[in-house]
Amino acid sequence: AIVLGVIVLGVVVLAIALVLLVDPNDYKGEITQAVKDHTGRELKIKGKLGLSVFPWVGLEIGEAELANAPGFGDTPFARIASAGVRVKVLPLLHKELVVDSVHVDGLRLDLARNRAGRTNWEDLAAAEKPAATPQGKPRAPAAPSETGLAAFTIGGINISNGEIRWRDEQAGTRYTLRNLELKSSTIDMARPVDAHLAFLLESTTPALRAP
């Protein structure tokens, strides 16, 4: 009981110190540079970053956008009005990751395929491929035990006021999902997940408008 009390007290003191002494907005430059280094794209964080620590480690981000792939114009690949995620502190001591509801408001995705068949997310997928071994073979994904996590739970996903655009120059088609709303129940990988999805589907080629 004494050891547990000391651990909890230490976590609380650390939480208070972080809130008082750390301003996440001071690290915007490092964040945008890290995205640039790993993806080759520019991330613009126009809104403020907010930090909460106890009993949840939380990060809130305001308006932000990610640049499109080269050759796909100046329209941002992705934009958000705001987003946030929180992780509970104490379960981390037991190697359990408990995430509160992940919320994203004002999501805008501009997806495209050019006449050559190249999509504007191929470079992002390539950046996430596992590193190769010295023999040139892809490194096998880490086993669950190697992640150090005993359990993983997300309280739910909430996407509101979303819009996804798809432009296929090979097929000559354009589709838009407007007023996109997605809500899910708790995600813990051990049971089915309830989800509610709604949107308005629009297209000019072919002409279409349907909820």
TORNU-245610 format. One line per 10 residues: number of its first residue (from 0); for each residue y, x, z of C-alpha. Coordinates in nm, 2 decimals. Example, Ala and Ser with C-alpha at 12.3 -4.5 7.8 and 13.67 -1.06 7.14 Angstrom:
0) -0.45,1.23,0.78; -0.11,1.37,0.71 .
***
This chain:
0) 0.00,0.00,0.00; 0.24,0.29,0.08; 0.16,0.46,-0.25; 0.21,0.14,-0.44; 0.54,0.07,-0.26; 0.67,0.42,-0.34; 0.57,0.37,-0.71; 0.75,0.04,-0.73; 1.05,0.17,-0.55; 1.07,0.47,-0.79 .
10) 1.05,0.23,-1.09; 1.33,0.02,-0.95; 1.55,0.32,-0.88; 1.48,0.45,-1.23; 1.56,0.11,-1.38; 1.90,0.09,-1.19; 1.98,0.45,-1.30; 1.90,0.38,-1.66; 2.11,0.07,-1.67; 2.41,0.24,-1.50 .
20) 2.39,0.58,-1.68; 2.24,0.52,-2.03; 2.42,0.34,-2.31; 2.18,0.30,-2.60; 2.48,0.27,-2.84; 2.53,0.65,-2.79; 2.20,0.70,-2.97; 2.27,0.51,-3.29; 2.31,0.83,-3.48; 1.98,0.96,-3.37 .
30) 1.81,0.63,-3.45; 1.95,0.61,-3.80; 1.87,0.98,-3.87; 1.51,0.93,-3.75; 1.47,0.64,-4.00; 1.63,0.85,-4.27; 1.38,1.13,-4.20; 1.07,0.91,-4.20; 1.16,0.67,-4.48; 1.43,0.83,-4.69 .
40) 1.64,0.52,-4.65; 1.97,0.45,-4.47; 1.97,0.22,-4.17; 2.30,0.07,-4.07; 2.34,-0.07,-3.72; 2.65,-0.27,-3.73; 2.59,-0.47,-3.40; 2.56,-0.34,-3.05; 2.24,-0.22,-2.88; 2.16,-0.37,-2.54 .
50) 1.92,-0.23,-2.28; 1.75,-0.40,-1.99; 1.49,-0.22,-1.77; 1.34,-0.42,-1.48; 1.11,-0.61,-1.46; 1.12,-0.59,-1.84; 1.21,-0.29,-2.05; 1.41,-0.47,-2.32; 1.60,-0.37,-2.63; 1.84,-0.60,-2.81 .
60) 2.00,-0.52,-3.14; 2.28,-0.69,-3.32; 2.34,-0.70,-3.70; 2.16,-0.43,-3.89; 2.04,-0.36,-4.24; 1.80,-0.12,-4.42; 1.89,0.01,-4.77; 1.68,-0.08,-5.07; 1.45,0.16,-5.26; 1.61,0.38,-5.53 .
70) 1.64,0.19,-5.86; 1.65,-0.16,-5.70; 2.02,-0.20,-5.67; 2.27,-0.21,-5.37; 2.14,-0.52,-5.21; 1.98,-0.43,-4.87; 1.60,-0.44,-4.85; 1.62,-0.60,-4.51; 1.89,-0.74,-4.28; 1.89,-0.91,-3.95 .
80) 2.16,-1.09,-3.75; 1.99,-1.00,-3.42; 1.65,-0.91,-3.27; 1.50,-0.83,-2.94; 1.18,-0.73,-2.77; 1.09,-0.68,-2.40; 0.79,-0.49,-2.24; 0.69,-0.56,-1.88; 0.72,-0.24,-1.66; 0.44,-0.27,-1.40 .
90) 0.15,-0.33,-1.64; 0.23,0.00,-1.81; 0.11,0.17,-1.49; -0.23,0.02,-1.57; -0.22,0.12,-1.94; -0.15,-0.25,-2.03; 0.12,-0.33,-2.28; 0.26,-0.68,-2.21; 0.53,-0.77,-2.46; 0.75,-1.08,-2.41 .
100) 0.83,-1.29,-2.71; 0.96,-1.09,-3.00; 1.26,-1.27,-3.16; 1.44,-1.21,-3.49; 1.73,-1.42,-3.60; 1.89,-1.42,-3.95; 1.61,-1.22,-4.12; 1.68,-1.15,-4.49; 1.42,-0.97,-4.70; 1.48,-0.88,-5.07 .
110) 1.13,-0.81,-5.22; 1.11,-0.70,-5.59; 0.88,-0.56,-5.85; 1.03,-0.39,-6.15; 0.91,-0.39,-6.51; 0.70,-0.08,-6.45; 0.51,-0.26,-6.18; 0.66,-0.07,-5.89; 0.76,-0.26,-5.58; 1.06,-0.18,-5.35 .
120) 0.83,-0.13,-5.04; 0.58,0.12,-5.19; 0.78,0.41,-5.05; 0.77,0.26,-4.70; 0.39,0.21,-4.72; 0.35,0.57,-4.84; 0.55,0.69,-4.54; 0.31,0.52,-4.30; -0.01,0.67,-4.45; -0.22,0.88,-4.20 .
130) -0.17,1.25,-4.23; -0.44,1.44,-4.42; -0.68,1.69,-4.25; -0.68,2.06,-4.35; -0.96,1.97,-4.60; -0.73,1.72,-4.77; -0.92,1.41,-4.65; -0.72,1.13,-4.48; -0.73,1.15,-4.11; -0.93,0.86,-3.96 .
140) -0.72,0.60,-3.77; -0.72,0.65,-3.39; -0.98,0.46,-3.20; -0.85,0.20,-2.95; -0.95,0.43,-2.66; -0.73,0.71,-2.80; -0.42,0.49,-2.78; -0.44,0.50,-2.40; -0.40,0.12,-2.38; -0.64,-0.10,-2.19 .
150) -0.49,-0.43,-2.31; -0.22,-0.55,-2.55; -0.05,-0.88,-2.53; 0.25,-1.03,-2.71; 0.41,-1.35,-2.56; 0.49,-1.48,-2.90; 0.68,-1.43,-3.22; 1.00,-1.63,-3.30; 1.17,-1.59,-3.63; 1.46,-1.82,-3.70 .
160) 1.71,-1.87,-3.99; 1.51,-1.65,-4.21; 1.52,-1.60,-4.59; 1.28,-1.41,-4.82; 1.35,-1.35,-5.18; 1.09,-1.24,-5.43; 1.19,-1.11,-5.78; 0.91,-1.01,-6.02; 1.06,-0.86,-6.34; 0.71,-0.82,-6.49 .
170) 0.63,-1.18,-6.47; 0.99,-1.31,-6.50; 0.97,-1.52,-6.19; 1.20,-1.56,-5.89; 1.12,-1.73,-5.56; 1.32,-1.78,-5.24; 1.20,-1.90,-4.90; 1.50,-2.05,-4.72; 1.54,-2.18,-4.37; 1.24,-1.98,-4.26 .
180) 1.11,-2.06,-3.91; 0.80,-1.90,-3.76; 0.68,-1.95,-3.40; 0.36,-1.83,-3.25; 0.17,-1.87,-2.93; 0.06,-1.58,-2.72; -0.11,-1.30,-2.92; -0.37,-1.11,-2.72; -0.63,-1.02,-3.00; -0.90,-1.21,-2.81 .
190) -0.84,-1.57,-2.91; -0.70,-1.77,-3.20; -0.32,-1.79,-3.23; -0.13,-2.11,-3.28; 0.15,-2.08,-3.53; 0.42,-2.30,-3.67; 0.57,-2.21,-4.01; 0.83,-2.40,-4.20; 1.06,-2.31,-4.50; 1.22,-2.45,-4.82 .
200) 1.07,-2.30,-5.13; 1.31,-2.26,-5.43; 1.27,-2.12,-5.77; 1.47,-2.12,-6.09; 1.20,-1.97,-6.31; 1.00,-2.19,-6.29; 1.23,-2.47,-6.16; 1.11,-2.57,-5.82; 1.24,-2.70,-5.49; 1.00,-2.81,-5.22 .
210) 0.98,-2.80,-4.83 .
***
